[in-house]
């Protein structure tokens, strides 16, 4: 069952986070931009309010939250109602798929990644961004999850677990980068991404669709 209640009820609070943590968002955005293809047909799965998609010129998205879809549409995104485990597109539809801080909210991560593989064209790209559960921010989210509208029922992953999840579903990791090297309230400028993982709290992985 899609975890939409908090996103439908607390849209204003969700949007305010990006204002209050402007440079965290911009650091994450730039890390995603580094690995995102600059051409082809793309879609964001779990597009939310469209703040990433609209900033990255992605025109299509899907999300199960009514409030988030409406906000995303107001940003010019063509959004449909669906969950990651059941994507409505045909096989081999997209050149690339973006998924940012969504994997922690899906009920069946294996099925979600398998569906993404299905809708990607041969050689297509998945760019997945997430907060590493072993990072300072990840540990803080988990410690205080009972105080968060959004993360109270989230399932966090380590980078190694995401690498394994991709590998098990025929997605070949090409590059992994990291950003957000301080506590969010201490970040006052865009933090450039670095290769690898283990230092930054926000991880972005680029993977190619492999042979089935």
Residue pairs with C-beta under 8 A, 6 or more apart in sequence:
1 107
2 64
2 65
2 83
2 107
3 105
3 107
3 153
3 154
4 64
4 65
4 66
4 68
6 149
6 150
6 152
7 14
7 48
7 65
7 67
7 68
7 150
8 65
8 66
8 67
8 68
9 67
9 149
10 149
10 150
11 49
11 67
11 68
11 71
13 149
14 48
14 49
14 68
14 150
15 49
15 51
15 71
18 25
18 51
21 184
21 185
21 187
23 187
23 188
23 189
23 190
23 191
24 180
24 184
24 187
24 202
25 51
26 190
27 179
27 180
27 187
27 190
27 191
27 193
27 202
28 100
28 129
28 179
28 180
28 202
28 204
29 52
29 55
29 56
30 179
30 190
30 192
30 193
31 129
31 177
31 178
31 179
31 193
31 202
31 204
32 52
32 56
32 98
32 100
32 127
32 129
32 204
33 56
34 177
34 193
34 204
35 127
35 175
35 177
35 204
35 205
35 206
36 42
36 56
36 96
36 98
36 125
36 127
37 95
37 96
37 125
39 95
40 94
40 95
40 96
41 60
41 93
41 94
41 95
41 96
42 58
42 59
42 60
42 94
42 95
42 96
42 97
42 98
43 58
43 60
43 61
43 62
43 89
43 94
43 96
43 97
43 98
43 119
44 52
44 53
44 58
44 60
44 61
44 62
44 77
44 97
44 98
44 99
44 100
45 61
45 62
45 84
45 87
45 97
45 98
45 99
45 102
45 112
45 116
46 62
46 63
46 84
46 99
46 100
46 101
46 102
46 105
46 106
47 53
47 58
47 61
47 62
47 63
47 68
47 69
47 72
47 77
47 79
48 63
48 65
48 68
48 71
48 72
48 102
49 68
49 71
49 72
49 75
50 61
50 68
50 71
50 72
50 73
50 74
50 75
50 76
50 77
50 79
51 75
52 58
52 98
52 100
53 59
53 61
53 72
53 75
53 77
53 98
54 72
54 75
54 76
54 77
56 98
58 77
58 98
59 76
59 77
59 78
60 77
60 78
60 79
61 72
61 77
61 78
61 79
61 80
62 79
62 80
62 81
62 82
62 83
62 87
62 88
63 69
63 72
63 79
63 81
63 82
64 81
64 82
64 83
66 81
69 79
69 81
72 79
73 79
80 88
82 88
83 106
83 107
83 112
84 99
84 102
84 106
84 111
84 112
84 115
84 116
85 106
85 107
85 108
85 111
85 112
85 115
86 115
87 115
87 116
87 118
87 119
89 119
90 119
91 118
91 119
92 119
92 120
92 121
92 122
92 124
93 119
93 120
93 121
94 119
94 120
94 121
94 124
95 120
95 121
95 124
95 125
96 120
96 124
96 125
96 126
96 127
97 116
97 119
97 120
97 124
97 125
97 126
97 127
98 126
98 127
98 128
98 129
99 116
99 126
99 127
99 128
99 129
100 128
100 129
100 130
101 129
101 130
101 131
103 109
103 112
103 128
103 130
103 157
103 162
104 130
104 131
104 151
104 154
104 155
104 156
104 157
105 154
105 155
106 112
109 155
109 157
109 165
110 165
110 168
110 169
113 126
113 165
113 166
113 168
113 169
113 171
114 169
116 126
116 169
116 171
117 126
117 169
117 170
117 171
117 209
117 212
120 126
120 209
121 209
122 209
123 208
123 209
124 208
124 209
125 174
125 206
125 207
125 208
125 209
126 166
126 171
126 205
126 206
126 207
126 208
126 209
127 204
127 205
127 206
127 207
128 162
128 166
128 204
128 205
128 207
129 202
129 203
129 204
129 205
130 157
130 162
130 202
130 203
131 137
131 138
131 141
131 156
131 201
131 202
131 203
132 138
132 156
132 157
132 158
132 159
132 178
132 197
132 200
132 201
132 202
132 203
133 139
133 142
133 156
133 157
133 158
134 158
134 159
135 180
135 200
135 201
135 202
135 203
136 183
136 201
137 180
137 183
137 184
137 201
137 202
138 156
138 201
140 183
141 148
141 151
141 154
141 156
142 151
142 156
145 151
145 152
145 154
146 152
157 165
159 176
159 197
159 198
159 203
159 205
162 203
162 205
163 173
163 176
163 205
166 172
166 173
166 205
166 207
167 173
170 209
170 210
170 211
170 212
171 207
171 208
171 209
171 210
172 207
172 208
172 209
172 210
173 205
173 206
173 207
174 206
174 207
174 208
175 195
175 205
175 206
176 195
176 196
176 197
176 203
176 204
176 205
176 206
177 193
177 194
177 195
177 196
177 197
177 203
177 204
178 193
178 194
178 195
178 196
178 197
178 198
178 199
178 200
178 201
178 202
178 203
178 204
179 191
179 192
179 193
179 194
179 200
179 202
179 204
180 187
180 191
180 200
180 201
180 202
181 191
181 199
181 200
181 201
182 191
191 200
193 200
193 204
194 200
197 203
